[in-house]
């Protein structure tokens, strides 16, 4: 089974930009959710639900910040992969050009 694979550096960089855009829209909301949930947990700390709300605030904060770190890393990986694929294509094209010239 043979399948052609084409990787477009431009498309990968566009995808990286989309990931960064989603992250930039999400990050301020993440900060707000974490801050507001933590504040609410502190305000009701003496209630029966206080400890549960504090646990939720802690878990959400960690998970949402981890999502931000992953999105940042994935955007960078897409950008690097896009540039690397173009560099590899250029190197291969140059190698074939040399073969044709020097036989």
C-alpha positions as CSV (number, residue, x, y, z in Angstrom):
1,X,0.0,0.0,0.0
2,X,1.5,3.3,-1.1
3,X,0.2,6.7,-0.2
4,X,1.6,10.1,-1.1
5,X,2.3,12.3,1.9
6,X,2.6,16.0,1.5
7,X,3.3,18.2,4.4
8,X,2.9,21.9,3.8
9,X,5.0,24.1,6.0
10,X,2.6,27.0,5.4
11,X,-0.4,24.9,6.5
12,X,1.4,23.8,9.7
13,X,2.3,27.4,10.5
14,X,-1.3,28.4,10.0
15,X,-2.4,25.6,12.3
16,X,0.1,26.9,14.9
17,X,-1.4,30.4,14.6
18,X,-4.9,29.0,15.1
19,X,-3.7,27.1,18.3
20,X,-2.2,30.4,19.5
21,X,-5.3,32.3,18.8
22,X,-7.5,29.8,20.6
23,X,-5.1,29.9,23.5
24,X,-5.1,33.7,23.6
25,X,-8.9,33.7,23.8
26,X,-8.9,31.0,26.4
27,X,-6.1,32.2,28.7
28,X,-7.8,35.3,30.2
29,X,-11.0,33.2,30.8
30,X,-8.8,30.5,32.5
31,X,-7.3,33.1,34.8
32,X,-10.7,34.5,35.6
33,X,-12.2,31.1,36.4
34,X,-9.3,30.1,38.6
35,X,-9.3,33.4,40.5
36,X,-13.1,33.5,40.9
37,X,-13.5,29.9,42.0
38,X,-10.6,30.3,44.5
39,X,-12.2,33.4,45.9
40,X,-15.6,31.7,46.2
41,X,-13.9,28.7,48.0
42,X,-12.3,31.1,50.4
43,X,-15.6,32.8,51.1
44,X,-17.4,29.6,51.9
45,X,-14.5,27.7,53.5
46,X,-16.5,27.2,56.7
47,X,-19.5,25.8,54.9
48,X,-19.9,22.1,54.2
49,X,-19.2,22.7,50.5
50,X,-16.2,24.9,51.1
51,X,-13.6,22.1,51.0
52,X,-15.2,20.6,47.9
53,X,-15.2,24.0,46.1
54,X,-11.6,24.5,47.1
55,X,-10.7,21.1,45.6
56,X,-12.5,22.0,42.4
57,X,-10.8,25.4,42.2
58,X,-7.4,23.7,42.7
59,X,-8.1,21.0,40.1
60,X,-9.5,23.4,37.5
61,X,-6.6,25.8,38.0
62,X,-4.0,23.0,37.4
63,X,-5.8,21.5,34.5
64,X,-6.5,24.8,32.7
65,X,-2.9,26.0,33.2
66,X,-1.6,22.6,31.9
67,X,-3.9,23.1,28.8
68,X,-2.3,26.5,28.2
69,X,1.2,24.9,28.4
70,X,0.3,22.1,26.0
71,X,-1.3,24.5,23.5
72,X,1.9,26.7,23.6
73,X,4.1,23.6,23.1
74,X,1.9,22.2,20.3
75,X,1.9,25.6,18.5
76,X,5.7,25.7,18.7
77,X,6.0,22.1,17.5
78,X,3.7,22.8,14.5
79,X,5.8,25.8,13.6
80,X,9.1,23.9,13.9
81,X,7.7,21.0,11.9
82,X,6.5,23.3,9.2
83,X,9.9,25.0,8.9
84,X,11.8,21.7,9.1
85,X,9.7,20.1,6.4
86,X,10.4,23.0,4.1
87,X,14.1,22.8,4.9
88,X,14.1,19.1,4.2
89,X,12.3,19.6,0.9
90,X,14.9,22.2,-0.1
91,X,17.8,19.9,0.8
92,X,16.3,17.0,-1.2
93,X,15.7,19.2,-4.2
94,X,19.3,20.4,-4.0
95,X,20.6,16.9,-3.7
96,X,18.6,15.8,-6.8
97,X,19.9,18.9,-8.7
98,X,23.5,18.0,-7.9
99,X,22.9,14.4,-9.0
100,X,21.6,15.7,-12.4
101,X,24.5,18.1,-12.8
102,X,27.2,15.5,-11.8
103,X,25.5,12.5,-13.1
